[in-house]
Amino acid sequence: MADLIDVPKGLKVIRSIVVKRLQNGFYAEVFLVLHNGQYESALFLNDKFKPGPPIPYPLDTPSEVNSHWMGVRPSVGLSPEEAERIINEVEYENAIHKQKMVDRWERMTS
């Protein structure tokens, strides 16, 4: 794992879930992380942390290529398969560790 940049205090990176090269040449990598006692996913662009929701969110207008997004300014589109893999990993880790994930992102953006 590369040296990650701007990892928030209290966020423990566990493992990589999805890596993709974007059209602009950047690399987007989604990691499984432990944050505030629960497992979540976190987006990194070229190894730099980008804030956003703890799991992929559905796009308002999905396309054939992308159905979900993560990150804010910029956000990254995810295919249905990528989103499903990330969500399944997060749900699995929380289930085996008997954690119930609370999505604090929705409360912050509402």
C-alpha positions in Angstrom: 0.0 0.0 0.0 1.3 3.4 -1.0 1.8 6.2 1.5 -1.7 7.7 1.7 -2.1 11.5 2.1 -4.4 13.5 4.3 -5.9 10.4 6.1 -8.2 11.9 8.8 -7.3 11.3 12.4 -9.1 8.2 13.7 -9.5 6.6 10.3 -7.7 3.2 10.0 -7.1 1.9 6.5 -7.7 -1.8 6.3 -7.4 -2.9 2.7 -8.0 -1.9 -0.9 -11.4 -2.9 -2.4 -11.5 -1.2 -5.9 -8.8 0.5 -8.0 -9.6 2.3 -11.3 -7.8 4.6 -13.6 -9.9 7.6 -14.5 -10.1 9.4 -17.9 -8.0 12.2 -16.6 -5.2 9.8 -15.7 -5.7 9.9 -12.0 -6.1 6.6 -10.0 -9.1 6.3 -7.8 -8.8 3.7 -5.1 -11.5 2.8 -2.6 -10.4 1.3 0.7 -12.2 -0.5 3.5 -11.6 1.6 6.6 -12.4 1.5 10.3 -13.9 4.9 11.4 -15.6 5.7 14.6 -16.0 2.0 15.5 -17.6 1.0 12.2 -16.4 -0.3 8.8 -16.9 2.1 5.9 -15.3 2.8 2.5 -13.1 5.8 1.7 -12.0 7.2 -1.6 -8.5 8.2 -2.4 -7.4 10.0 -5.6 -3.7 9.5 -6.4 -3.3 8.4 -2.8 -5.0 11.5 -1.4 -8.1 11.2 0.8 -11.2 12.7 -0.5 -14.2 13.3 1.8 -17.6 11.8 0.9 -20.2 9.3 1.9 -19.1 6.1 3.7 -20.5 3.9 1.0 -21.3 4.5 -2.7 -24.4 6.6 -3.3 -26.7 6.0 -6.3 -26.5 8.6 -9.0 -29.7 10.7 -9.6 -29.4 9.9 -13.3 -27.4 6.6 -13.7 -25.8 5.8 -17.1 -24.9 2.5 -18.7 -21.4 2.9 -17.3 -21.9 4.5 -13.8 -24.7 3.9 -11.3 -23.1 5.2 -8.1 -20.7 7.9 -6.9 -18.2 8.5 -4.1 -16.3 11.6 -3.0 -17.0 15.3 -3.3 -15.1 17.9 -5.4 -14.4 15.8 -7.4 -16.7 12.8 -7.3 -15.9 9.5 -9.0 -18.5 7.5 -10.8 -18.7 3.8 -10.1 -20.1 0.9 -12.1 -22.9 -1.2 -10.6 -20.3 -4.0 -10.1 -17.8 -1.7 -8.4 -20.5 -0.2 -6.1 -21.9 -3.7 -5.2 -18.4 -5.0 -4.4 -17.7 -2.0 -2.1 -21.1 -2.1 -0.3 -20.8 -5.9 0.1 -17.3 -5.6 1.7 -18.5 -2.9 4.1 -21.6 -4.9 5.1 -19.6 -8.1 5.5 -17.0 -6.5 7.8 -19.6 -4.9 9.9 -21.6 -8.1 10.1 -18.7 -10.3 11.2 -17.6 -7.7 13.8 -21.2 -7.3 15.0 -21.2 -3.6 14.1 -24.2 -1.7 12.8 -23.1 1.0 10.3 -24.6 4.4 10.9 -24.5 6.7 7.8 -23.5 10.0 9.3 -23.0 11.5 5.8 -26.8 11.8 5.1 -27.3 13.8 8.3 -24.5 16.1 7.4 -25.8 16.8 3.9 -29.5 17.0 4.7 
